[in-house]
């Protein structure tokens, strides 16, 4: 499960609706979401939608950034771009400007069951069933995505700091792994 946070609140989605609780606490079921520029973004796996609302609420309804996608899962944002993975069969990593787009841009296609994604000013990083991969935000180019780690066991979450990529493997026992950023 994924949460997003700002200076005051913890944000999450429940049944295709987003909600938030003060950092002081609350109890609800989180799904997959991200916060950027005072907007909460989330994916709706079953309906195939990527949506967002201001952190102040969805009084006017959610904004649709991409509709009818192929099993969108993980989501990440930078100040300018929303990234998500599509995990139906041979999946992909997609992007859309935060201002919206009619046609999402494929960051990387032909990915083996991508699950989670993270992004920063320099790169987009994601998990597949057995690898950790990345592309610069400018694009993968003809060489395609870079593989940072192989032989993973159902890597199902990913985060970044200034120097490293961290992910969790769904192994028994579970594993938290790290590799230097490229």
C-alpha positions as CSV (number, residue, x, y, z in Angstrom):
1,X,0.0,0.0,0.0
2,X,1.1,3.6,-0.6
3,X,0.5,6.8,1.2
4,X,1.4,10.4,0.4
5,X,2.3,13.1,2.8
6,X,2.7,16.9,3.0
7,X,3.5,19.2,6.0
8,X,0.0,18.8,7.5
9,X,-1.7,15.6,6.3
10,X,-1.5,12.0,5.2
11,X,-3.4,11.3,2.0
12,X,-4.9,8.0,0.7
13,X,-7.6,6.6,-1.6
14,X,-10.5,4.4,-0.7
15,X,-12.8,2.9,-3.4
16,X,-11.7,5.4,-6.1
17,X,-12.1,8.3,-3.8
18,X,-9.3,10.0,-2.0
19,X,-9.3,11.2,1.6
20,X,-6.8,12.5,4.1
21,X,-6.2,12.5,7.8
22,X,-4.1,14.9,9.9
23,X,-0.6,13.7,10.7
24,X,-1.9,13.2,14.3
25,X,-3.7,10.1,13.2
26,X,-6.7,8.3,11.7
27,X,-7.8,4.9,10.5
28,X,-8.8,4.1,6.9
29,X,-7.7,1.8,4.0
30,X,-5.0,3.3,1.7
31,X,-4.6,2.3,-1.9
32,X,-1.9,3.8,-4.3
33,X,-1.4,7.6,-4.6
34,X,1.0,10.5,-4.8
35,X,0.9,14.2,-3.9
36,X,2.4,17.1,-6.0
37,X,1.7,20.8,-6.3
38,X,-1.2,20.5,-3.8
39,X,-2.9,17.8,-5.9
40,X,-3.5,14.2,-4.8
41,X,-3.1,11.7,-7.7
42,X,-4.2,8.1,-7.7
43,X,-4.7,5.1,-9.9
44,X,-7.9,3.1,-10.2
45,X,-6.8,-0.4,-11.1
46,X,-10.2,-1.9,-12.0
47,X,-11.5,1.0,-14.0
48,X,-8.1,1.8,-15.6
49,X,-8.2,5.5,-14.6
50,X,-5.6,7.9,-13.4
51,X,-7.2,10.8,-11.4
52,X,-6.5,13.6,-9.1
53,X,-8.1,16.2,-6.8
54,X,-6.8,19.2,-4.9
55,X,-5.6,18.4,-1.4
56,X,-8.5,20.5,-0.1
57,X,-11.1,18.1,-1.5
58,X,-13.0,16.9,-4.5
59,X,-16.1,19.2,-4.2
60,X,-16.2,19.6,-8.0
61,X,-15.3,15.9,-8.7
62,X,-12.0,14.3,-9.5
63,X,-9.9,15.4,-12.6
64,X,-9.2,12.6,-15.0
65,X,-5.6,12.5,-16.3
66,X,-5.9,9.2,-18.2
67,X,-8.9,7.0,-18.7
68,X,-9.3,3.3,-19.8
69,X,-5.6,2.4,-19.2
70,X,-4.4,-1.2,-18.8
71,X,-4.4,-2.0,-15.1
72,X,-2.7,1.1,-13.7
73,X,-1.0,0.4,-10.4
74,X,1.9,2.4,-8.9
75,X,1.9,6.2,-9.3
76,X,4.6,8.9,-8.7
77,X,4.7,12.6,-9.3
78,X,7.3,15.3,-9.8
79,X,6.3,19.0,-9.8
80,X,5.6,18.7,-13.6
81,X,4.7,15.1,-14.4
82,X,2.5,12.2,-13.2
83,X,4.0,8.7,-13.8
84,X,2.3,5.3,-13.4
85,X,2.8,1.7,-14.4
86,X,0.4,-0.4,-16.4
87,X,0.6,-3.9,-15.2
88,X,-1.6,-5.9,-17.5
89,X,0.5,-8.7,-19.0
90,X,3.4,-7.1,-20.7
91,X,3.2,-3.8,-19.0
92,X,4.6,-0.3,-19.4
93,X,5.5,2.9,-17.6
94,X,3.4,5.9,-18.7
95,X,3.5,9.7,-18.1
96,X,1.4,12.7,-18.4
97,X,2.0,16.4,-17.6
98,X,0.4,17.4,-14.3
99,X,-1.6,20.0,-16.4
100,X,-3.2,17.0,-18.2
101,X,-2.9,15.3,-21.6
102,X,-5.0,13.7,-24.2
103,X,-2.6,10.9,-24.8
104,X,-0.2,9.6,-22.2
105,X,3.5,9.2,-23.2
106,X,5.1,5.8,-22.9
107,X,8.3,6.1,-20.9
108,X,9.1,2.4,-21.3
109,X,7.1,-0.4,-23.0
110,X,7.4,-4.2,-22.9
111,X,8.0,-4.4,-19.1
112,X,7.6,-7.7,-17.2
113,X,4.8,-7.0,-14.8
114,X,5.7,-3.6,-13.5
115,X,4.3,-2.8,-10.1
116,X,5.6,0.3,-8.4
117,X,7.2,3.6,-9.6
118,X,9.1,6.5,-8.1
119,X,10.5,9.6,-9.8
120,X,12.6,12.6,-9.0
121,X,14.1,15.5,-11.1
122,X,16.6,13.2,-12.8
123,X,15.0,9.8,-13.3
124,X,12.0,7.5,-13.3
125,X,12.5,4.2,-11.4
126,X,10.2,1.2,-11.3
127,X,9.9,-2.4,-10.2
128,X,9.1,-5.4,-12.4
129,X,8.5,-8.9,-11.1
130,X,12.3,-9.5,-11.1
131,X,14.2,-6.2,-11.8
132,X,14.6,-2.6,-10.8
133,X,14.8,-0.4,-13.8
134,X,15.2,3.3,-14.7
135,X,15.2,5.9,-17.4
136,X,16.3,9.6,-17.3
137,X,13.3,11.9,-17.2
138,X,14.4,13.1,-20.7
139,X,13.5,9.6,-21.9
140,X,15.1,6.1,-22.3
141,X,16.4,6.7,-25.8
142,X,17.3,4.0,-28.2
143,X,19.2,2.0,-25.6
144,X,16.0,1.5,-23.5
145,X,15.7,1.4,-19.8
146,X,18.8,0.7,-17.6
147,X,18.6,-2.3,-15.3
148,X,19.8,-1.4,-11.7
149,X,19.2,-4.8,-10.1
150,X,18.2,-8.3,-11.4
151,X,17.0,-11.5,-9.7
152,X,14.4,-9.7,-7.5
153,X,11.4,-11.5,-5.9
154,X,8.2,-9.7,-6.8
155,X,9.5,-6.2,-5.9
156,X,6.4,-4.4,-4.9
157,X,7.3,-0.9,-3.6
158,X,10.1,1.6,-4.4
159,X,11.3,4.9,-2.9
160,X,14.2,7.3,-3.6
161,X,16.5,9.6,-1.7
162,X,19.3,11.8,-3.0
163,X,21.8,9.0,-3.6
164,X,19.9,5.6,-3.6
165,X,16.9,3.6,-4.8
166,X,15.2,1.4,-2.1
167,X,12.7,-1.3,-2.8
168,X,10.9,-4.2,-1.0
169,X,11.0,-7.7,-2.2
170,X,8.0,-9.9,-1.5
171,X,10.2,-12.8,-0.3
172,X,9.9,-14.9,2.8
173,X,11.2,-13.3,4.9
174,X,10.6,-9.9,3.2
175,X,13.6,-7.9,2.1
176,X,14.4,-4.2,1.8
177,X,17.1,-3.7,-0.8
178,X,19.2,-0.7,-1.9
179,X,21.3,0.3,-5.0
180,X,23.0,3.6,-5.9
181,X,21.1,5.9,-8.2
182,X,22.4,6.3,-11.8
